[in-house]
Amino acid sequence: MDLEAIEKVKQQMLDAARKFYCEDNLAIKKKAQEINRAISPEARALHQEFVVIDTCSFFLEDYNWHLEESGATALNCTVPGVMDGRGEAVKKIVDYHQSIRNSAKLTLVEKTSDIVDAKKDGKIGIIIGAQSCEFVFHPDLRASTEVFARMGLRIMQIGYSHRTFAADGCSTGDDAGLTSHGKVLIDAMNQAGIVVDLSHVGARSTLEAMDCCEKPPIFSHSNPIALFPHPRNITDEQIRKVAERGGVVGACAFPPIHWDQTDRRPGLDTFLDSISYFADLVGVDHIGIGLDSNAQPGAYDRRELLSMGEGQAAVSGPNYYLHFHLKGMTEEAFYSEGIVNLANLPNITDGLLARGFSREETRQILGLNYLRVFEQWWD
């Protein structure tokens, strides 16, 4: 393809991405609801009964059809953005407090009993989380971390795909380790009750971070790199070590990171392949769900969207979006078949049962494993 053709394709991909992420698209809603209508009565009943926790969502404004369809009990929402400084982080946390305060269906999660109560009361618990730690940086990291914990921060990644003051990212290409500031940060998080999240973090940094954790860490949204060769995914060594520490890995439905680089489109089956892989390697006690999906229909930040395609283009190997766009897919390339968005959490319950997981194993994967970890951090 010549340069002009490449630019035309990139613009077409961006237009399709905007329709999926930045609009409350009626066709997308119908697709998600159609998937849910095909769920078995057994799976539907169990999903309503179980505590269901998703550890990667974002851009929540108020209660909406995504949440209503999802049957979720609690969501870990990315609140401060990955590039936010302290002031912007504080503003966004206040915005979330406002949304929760103004809603009869949302409730703030500060301890595990808040999740249990949300289930009992028919509400959705909102966990204030972060996918980077840059906003916490301060000459007194311990004081800063404690202040954000008092504001409600309960889960935080110590790095993102790029390098932070605390750790190397998964896409820098250097695999540098935890910094001296990172060690102080983790100790501060241990004391403040903020769960250490290692998704997006470089492999060496994650292994060193786990040695510093007094309580079980998590990978909130990651898949096995042995199945899906993407820098965002994690090795068997990382999976085994987080399990040894009593932690949990949240299987992720973001299409590029459960794509096997063939013509097979990512979908419920490939998502369940990650879960089956984790189960075979470390057992069901260490598996959760972290879809990496809008909590609010159409609320994805339009400017942030510009970086998505650039980030994917920077990944070594085939470009996921380009591959499927050239096969005639538009908005469909931006979601996994059978998991359009957060609304299709019930279809995962159906898929787990169909894959052969027992009711109790399904209950663990959907929420109990995370509850066990959160109890050790928050209570």
N, C-alpha and C positions, 0 to 999 in steps of 0.2 A: 504494500500500500504506500502511495506517495504521501507527503506531509499534509497536503490539503485533505486527502481522504481520511487520514488519521484524525485530524482536527474535527472533521465532520462527525465521525463515529464517536469521538469523545463528547461532543456536544449532545448527540442523541442519547448517549448513556446518562449524561447529567440530567437531561430533561426527564428521562424515565425515572431516575432516582428521586427527583423532586416530586414527581407524581406519587411515588410510593411513600416516601418519608415525610414530605412536607405538605401533603394534602390529606384531609379526611376523605379518602377516595371510596365512593360508594361501591365500585366494583370489587375493591379489596375487601370491604366489609362483607359483601355477599359471599365472596370466596371463603373467608374465615368461618362465617356462619354455616355455610354448606358443609364444610369439613366437620364442624361440631355436630351437625344433625346426624351424621353417619356413625357417631360414637355408640358403642354398645350400651344397653341399659345398665349392665353391671359396672362398667367403667364410669359411667355418669354418676351412679349412686356412690361409688367409692370415692370419686373425686370430690363430691360434695361433703363426704364424711371426713376426709383426711385434712390435716394441716398441710398446706401447699405453699412453699417458699421459693421465690425466684430471686437469685442474687445478682442479677444485672439488668436493670431497667433505667429509664431516664426520661427527662422532659415532662414530668407530671405537672398538670395544672389543676385538674379537678376530676371527680368521678366521671367515668365515660364508658362507652360500650366495650372497649378493650378489657377494662377491669371487670365489668359485669359478666362478660363471656368467660373470662379466665378462671373463675373460681379460686383465685389466689387468696391466701390468708395474709401473706406479707411479701413486700417487695423491697429489695435493696436498691435504692435509687441513687444514681450518680447525681450529686447536687453541685458541689463545686466542680467547674470544668477542669479539664486536664492542664490548661494553661493559666488558670486563674491565680491571681495573687490574693493576699489576705483580705483586702477590702471587698473584692468581687465575691469571694467565697462566703464572707459574712452575709452579704446582701442576698445571695442565693439561698442560704440556709434560712434566713428570715422569710424569704418568699415561700419556702416549703412549709414553714410553721404557719404562715398565713393560710395557705391552701388547706392544710389539715384542720386548722381552727374553723374555717368557714364551711367545712363539709360534714354532713351527718354520716357519711360512709367511710371516712378515712380516720385513722388514729395514729398517733406517733408511737414508735417503738423505741423504748429505752432499756427494757429488760425483757426476758423471755416470757414472763407472765403477760406482757402486753400482747404478744402474738397469740397466746392461748385465749386471752380475753377477746381479741379481735375475732377469732373463730367463733367463739360462743355468742358474740354480739352481732354477727353477720357483717362485720366491717373488714376493711383491708388495712393492715398495719404497714406503715411507711417507715423504713429504716433509712436514716440519712447516711449515705456513703459517699466515697470519693474514689476516682480512678487515678489519682495522683496525689502526691503529698506536698507539692511545691508551696501551697498556700500556708502551710504550717511553719515553714522555715523562719527562724528567729534566733537571735543570740542565746535565748533561753528556750530550747526546744521542749523541755519538760513543761514549763509554764504554758507555752503556746498550745501544746497538745492537750493539756488539761482544760484549757479554756474552750477549745473546740469540742471536747467531750461534754463539757457542761452545756454547750449549745445543742447537743443531741447527736453529734457525729459518733457512729457506732462501728463502721467498717471503713478501712482505708487501704488502698494499694500504696506500697512504698515506692513504686515506680510506674512508668508507663512505657510505651514502645520506645520512646526516647529516654535518655539518661536524666535522672533527677539528682538532687543533692544527696539523696540517700542510697541510690542503687542504679545499676545499669539497666537499660531497657532491652527488650527482646529483639529489637530491630537495629541496634547500633552497629552490630558486626564485630564488636570488641569482646563481649562477654566478660567485662570487668566485674569485679565483685562489689560487695557491700562497702560503703564508705564508713569512715569513723562517725560521721553525722548519722548515717543510717543505723548504726548500732545503738546510738543514743536514742534515736527516734523509736526503734522497736522496744527498747526498755521503757520509754515513756508511754508507748501504747499498751504495753503489758500492765503498767500501773494505772492508766486512765480507763481501761476497759474498751479499747478500740481494736477490733479484730484485725489482725495482720492479713492482708489480701495480697497474693503474689501473682495474680494474672497480669500479663503484659511484661513482667519483669524478666530480665536476663537469667539464664539457667544458673550460672555460678552465684549470682546475687540471691536467687531463691534458696539455694542449698545453704548458703551462709546465713541467710535470714532465719531459716528454720532452726538452726543451731542456737539462735538468740531468743527464740520464742519460748516463753514459759508456759504458754497455753497453745492449743491446736490452731495452726494457721489454716487458711483456705486458699484455693484457686477458684475465684468466684465464677469464672467463665473461660474454660480452657478445654481442649480436646487432646487426645494422644497423638503425638507427632509420628508415631510408628504407623498410624493409619492415614493421617492427613498431614503431608509435609509442608507445614506453614510455620513461620517463625513465632507466631502467636501460641503455638501448641507446645506441649510439654513432654519430656522424655520419661521413660520408665523409671529412671532413677529419681526424678522429681516426684512422680506419682507414688512410688514406694515410700519415699521419705515423708511426704505429707501424711500418708496413712500411718506410718510408724509413730508420727507425732499426734495421732488421733484426729487429724484434720479431714477435710472434705474437698473434693474437686467437683465444681459445677459444670456439667456438660453444656456445651454452647451451640446455639442454632444459627449463629452468624454464618451465612453460606460459605464465604471463602475459607473458613477454617474447619469445615467438615466436607470439603471437596477433595476427591481422590485424584484430581487432575486428569480425569477421563471425561467422556461425554455424558457420564451419569450425573444427573443434576442432584445436588444436595437435597435431602428430604428427611422425612421422619425415619426412614430406614438407616440412613447414614448417621443421623443423630443417635439412634439406638445402638448403632455399631460402637460408638464411643462408650456408651454406658456399659454394654456387654464387655468391651475390652477392659474397662476399669474394674468391673466385677470379677473377671477372670484373673486379673493381676493382683488386686488387693481386697476384694470382697465388697459386698453391698454397703457395709457400714461407712464407706468413705466416698459416697457418690451423692451429688445433689444436682440441681438444675439452675443454670444461669443463662437465660436465652439471649441476652444482649439485644433488647427490643424496646421500641417506644412504649412508654406507659400511656402517653397521650396521643391519640390519632392525629397525624399531621403536624406534630409539634417539633419535629427534628429541626434544629437550627440550620437555616439555609446556608449560612456562611461556613459552618462546620462541615456541611455536606461536601463542599468544594475539596476538602482535604482527603475525603474518603477514597476517591479514585486515584489521587496522587499517591496516597499511602499504599494502595494495592499495586500500583504500577512499580513502586519501589521494591516490592517483594521479588526475590529471585524465583525464577520459574514462570509458568504460564500465568497470565493475568485472568483471573476468574471472570470478571465482568465482561471483558473483551471477548473471551472464549464463548460465553453463552449469548452475548449480544449478536455476535456474528452468526449464530445459529437461529436468529430470528426472535429471540426473547427480548422483551422490554422490561416492564415492571416485574415480571416473573423472576428475572435474574436476581432480584433484590430480596427474595425470601425463599425459604426452604419449603419444598412441596410437603404439605401436611402440617406445616408450622408457619403460617403466614405472619403471625405476630403473637403477642402475649395472649390474645384471645384463645389461641389453640392449645393452651396448657392441658385442657381435658383430653385432647387427642394423644398427648404423651402418656397419660394414664392408660388409655386404651392400648397404645402401642406397647407399653411395658408388660401389660397382662398378656397380650398376644405373643410377645417375644418369649414368654415363659417365666417371667418374674412372678413370684407369689404375691398375694395381697400384702403380707407383712413387708416383704422386700420393696414393693412399690410404695408403701407408706413411708418407709425409711428414706428412699430416694427422693420422694416428693417434698419431705420436710423434716422428718424426725432426726435425720443425721445432722442437719444444720441446727436444730433446736439443741441437740446435745453439745455442740460446739459453743453456741451462743451462751448457754448456761454457764460455761466455764469462764467466759469473758465478762459477762454483764451482771451476774447475780452474786 
